[in-house]
Amino acid sequence: MNRWIRWFNRFLKLSLLEKIQSIKLIYWRLKSRWWYGLFLGAIGKGSYIHSPLVIARPDRIFLGNRVSIGPGARLEIIQSSETRLPSLIVGDGTNFEQNVHIACHSKIVIGENVSITARCSIVDVNHPFVNPDLTKSLASLIEDECSYVEIGDRVLLGIGTVVLPNVRIGEGAVIGANSVVTRDIPPFAIAAGAPAKVLRIYQTDSALKPSLESSCE
């Protein structure tokens, strides 16, 4: 009870605009828990999805606690094989800003407290251009292979970053705006460019966590 009293007292001190924003946030948290929660594979405490553009195969999306997904998100799970169940796994405290696009064909694992800024794309799927079937769009052609993307804890993806298939980004790495990540980035590195190149690696005394699982099982 005391918790709610403290929250209400803080609410009263907010400006009108801040009050409206707080009420909207409560609405999206409730809707995410009691509506999207019916369809998602998992949604943790305090997590919410704010006015998504597309959510495809939500049963294969697993969100941890306090995950925030901004407006205009496109979360697509694409299953091209009956024997492979794709999965998008997002760790606690991770936030997605507006207009983030994720296309998961096999397995995408995003760690804890990751910051994914506006207009980022993360994909683990390729569209092959080998003897294309001219009766179909190229976007409908998918390489049916075991692929992955792994993003470690506390990574920051700058605005407009694109992460391509079969890439691991180590914990604590920072990716510059509008970069295209085509190869692994080591922990605590700063990388930028298209394709992204490591510019600097910070030294740290903390022990590195083991690599995230890349298995498609």
C-alpha positions in Angstrom: 0.0 0.0 0.0 2.8 2.4 0.9 4.3 1.8 -2.5 1.1 3.0 -4.3 0.8 6.0 -2.0 4.4 7.0 -2.8 3.7 6.6 -6.6 0.5 8.6 -6.3 2.3 11.4 -4.5 5.0 11.5 -7.2 2.3 11.5 -9.9 0.6 14.5 -8.4 3.8 16.5 -8.6 4.2 15.8 -12.4 3.3 18.4 -15.1 0.1 17.8 -17.1 2.1 16.4 -20.0 4.1 14.1 -17.8 0.8 12.9 -16.2 -0.6 12.1 -19.7 2.6 10.2 -20.6 2.5 8.2 -17.3 -1.1 7.2 -18.0 -0.2 6.1 -21.5 2.7 4.0 -20.2 0.3 2.3 -17.7 -2.1 1.6 -20.5 0.6 -0.1 -22.7 1.9 -2.1 -19.8 -1.6 -3.4 -19.0 -2.4 -4.1 -22.6 0.9 -5.9 -23.1 0.4 -8.0 -20.1 -3.3 -8.9 -20.5 -3.6 -8.8 -24.3 -0.2 -9.5 -26.0 0.6 -11.8 -23.1 -2.1 -14.1 -24.4 -0.2 -14.7 -27.6 3.5 -14.2 -26.8 5.7 -17.1 -25.8 6.6 -15.2 -22.6 6.4 -11.7 -21.3 8.1 -10.7 -18.0 7.1 -8.4 -15.3 7.0 -4.7 -16.2 7.6 -5.4 -20.0 5.5 -3.7 -22.7 5.1 -3.3 -26.4 4.0 0.2 -27.5 1.7 0.3 -30.6 3.5 -2.3 -32.8 3.4 -2.2 -36.5 3.6 -6.0 -37.0 3.9 -9.0 -34.7 4.2 -12.3 -36.6 4.2 -15.6 -34.8 4.1 -14.1 -31.3 4.2 -17.5 -29.7 7.9 -17.7 -30.6 8.8 -14.4 -29.0 10.1 -14.5 -25.4 10.5 -11.3 -23.5 12.2 -11.0 -20.1 11.4 -8.5 -17.3 11.3 -4.8 -17.9 11.6 -5.0 -21.6 10.3 -1.9 -23.4 9.5 -1.9 -27.1 8.8 1.5 -28.7 6.1 2.4 -31.3 6.3 1.1 -34.9 8.2 -2.2 -34.0 8.1 -4.9 -36.6 8.7 -8.3 -35.0 8.6 -11.1 -37.5 9.1 -14.8 -36.8 9.5 -16.6 -40.1 9.2 -20.4 -40.1 10.4 -22.1 -43.3 11.0 -25.6 -41.9 8.7 -27.9 -40.0 11.7 -29.3 -38.1 13.1 -25.9 -36.9 11.2 -23.7 -34.5 12.6 -20.1 -34.7 12.8 -18.1 -31.5 13.4 -14.5 -30.5 14.7 -14.2 -26.9 15.1 -10.8 -25.2 16.8 -10.5 -21.8 15.8 -8.4 -18.8 16.0 -4.6 -19.0 16.5 -4.3 -22.7 14.8 -1.5 -24.6 13.9 -1.0 -28.2 13.3 2.5 -29.4 10.9 3.4 -32.3 10.7 1.6 -35.6 12.9 -1.3 -34.8 12.7 -4.3 -37.3 13.5 -7.8 -36.3 13.2 -10.7 -38.7 13.9 -14.1 -37.0 14.1 -17.2 -39.1 16.2 -19.4 -36.8 17.4 -17.9 -33.5 18.0 -14.4 -32.3 19.2 -13.9 -28.7 19.5 -10.4 -27.2 21.0 -10.1 -23.8 20.2 -8.0 -20.7 20.2 -4.2 -20.6 20.8 -3.9 -24.3 19.9 -0.5 -25.9 18.6 -0.8 -29.4 18.0 2.7 -30.7 15.6 4.0 -33.4 15.4 2.4 -36.9 17.7 -0.5 -36.1 17.3 -3.9 -38.0 18.3 -7.3 -36.7 17.9 -10.2 -39.1 19.1 -13.8 -39.2 17.7 -14.6 -42.6 19.1 -14.2 -46.1 17.3 -13.9 -49.4 19.4 -15.8 -52.0 20.0 -14.4 -55.5 20.9 -17.6 -57.3 18.7 -18.7 -60.2 15.8 -16.7 -58.7 12.3 -17.8 -59.4 11.0 -14.9 -61.5 7.4 -15.7 -60.6 8.1 -14.7 -57.0 9.5 -11.6 -55.3 13.1 -11.9 -54.1 11.9 -11.1 -50.6 9.9 -14.3 -50.5 13.0 -16.4 -51.2 14.6 -17.6 -48.0 17.7 -19.6 -47.4 16.5 -22.6 -45.3 19.6 -22.9 -43.0 20.4 -22.8 -39.3 21.4 -19.2 -38.6 21.6 -17.0 -35.6 22.3 -13.5 -34.2 23.7 -13.1 -30.6 23.9 -9.8 -28.9 25.5 -9.8 -25.5 24.6 -7.9 -22.3 24.8 -4.0 -22.2 25.4 -3.6 -26.0 24.4 -0.4 -27.6 23.3 -0.3 -31.2 23.4 3.3 -32.6 20.5 4.7 -34.7 20.0 2.9 -38.0 22.3 0.0 -37.3 21.8 -3.2 -39.3 22.9 -6.5 -37.8 23.1 -9.3 -40.4 22.9 -13.1 -40.0 25.5 -15.3 -38.2 27.0 -12.5 -36.1 27.9 -12.3 -32.4 28.3 -8.9 -30.7 30.1 -9.3 -27.4 28.9 -7.8 -24.2 29.4 -4.1 -23.6 30.1 -3.3 -27.3 29.0 -0.1 -28.9 28.0 0.0 -32.5 28.0 3.4 -34.3 25.0 4.9 -36.0 24.1 3.6 -39.5 26.6 0.7 -39.2 26.2 -2.6 -40.9 27.4 -5.5 -38.8 28.5 -8.4 -41.0 31.0 -10.1 -38.7 31.6 -10.8 -35.0 32.3 -7.8 -32.8 34.4 -8.6 -29.6 33.3 -7.6 -26.1 33.8 -4.0 -25.0 34.6 -2.9 -28.6 33.6 0.3 -30.4 32.8 -0.5 -34.0 31.3 1.6 -36.8 31.0 1.6 -40.6 29.5 -0.4 -43.4 30.7 -3.0 -43.0 31.4 -2.3 -39.3 35.0 -2.4 -38.2 36.4 -2.3 -34.7 37.9 1.1 -33.9 38.8 0.5 -30.2 38.5 -2.1 -27.5 38.1 -1.0 -23.9 40.2 -2.9 -21.2 38.2 -4.3 -18.3 39.1 -6.4 -15.3 35.7 -8.0 -15.1 35.4 -11.6 -16.2 33.6 -12.1 -19.5 30.5 -14.1 -19.6 30.4 -17.2 -21.8 29.1 -16.9 -25.3 25.4 -17.1 -25.8 24.1 -20.4 -27.2 23.8 -20.3 -31.0 22.1 -23.7 -31.3 18.9 -23.7 -33.3 17.3 -26.4 -31.2 
